């Protein structure tokens, strides 16, 4: 038996019987090396916490010397409050330190009321031999507990690592598929499909606040359905988008939220979509296929929403970039047209000035011909 409390309880029962005593107690020194706490106190389940140096057990823990008291009430170190609380009457006490193989005090064992008389030197020798076994058992139990704790921590670390690897695989899978999509509807479709695949749900919905648009996946036709809508008509999606706080609802009734879809809403999980601390939408999955939405589901949906955010932001960036390039091309074309228009007009203006100044009729006719030519160039 390596559970410490169970082990100590069994050993203390044996000690009480072997020592022909009425009760026994066992205290262990706390890690702070200031306090002594009762691990097993026969006759009560109430824990006892002593400062080292306090009472009989505290004195033994402090100086490491055995104390054998034939009449407890005659010893000033004895605290009778325990007797008053329980109705037990302490007569004789044999209290001894528990020392491990390294010579370090780790606790105290205390035996009360020898059934026949008082505790003798032979009883002290007997308890000392029992103490060595108690010490070894305690150290083994502590070692076992330490190994169990470390093993549990290792298993938890391994589980977290596996979960993280699975999350990275999911993100890579989504990113790979998103790279193949150019249209916003295709991006939304990939995100929703992944969401209701990883968190098995009847419906997935994405809300983009700036566009006042909600997107859902029609699984029968495998197409994206989009609706222009006012935020007031979809309070939950709008609220999550505005506050940036996820919301989860798992009860089967009393739900008043609406998503502007025909599906009856029993459960939902909704997370914000954000880009660089700016919230611009929300992503909800509705009616889990089995069980209830959990914190793990919320974490996974948040990861997927993060991918959605980057993909949508990249799409919008590319869209703005394309618009800018188009405007640049149009600007350059207009500049050329204006230049082509401006040059003949400058020439025409010059010839008209010369025409006004010319006195010779032949010269005026020549200047007029040049004006007509430049007008033809413009046309």
Beta strands, then each sheet from edge to edge (+ up, - down):
strand 1: 21-29
strand 2: 35-41
strand 3: 49-51
strand 4: 67-69
strand 5: 93-99
strand 6: 105-114
strand 7: 201-208
strand 8: 213-218
strand 9: 223-228
strand 10: 247-249
strand 11: 268-275
strand 12: 278-288
sheet 1: 3+ 2- 1+ 6- 5+ 4-
sheet 2: 9+ 8- 7+ 12- 11+ 10-
end
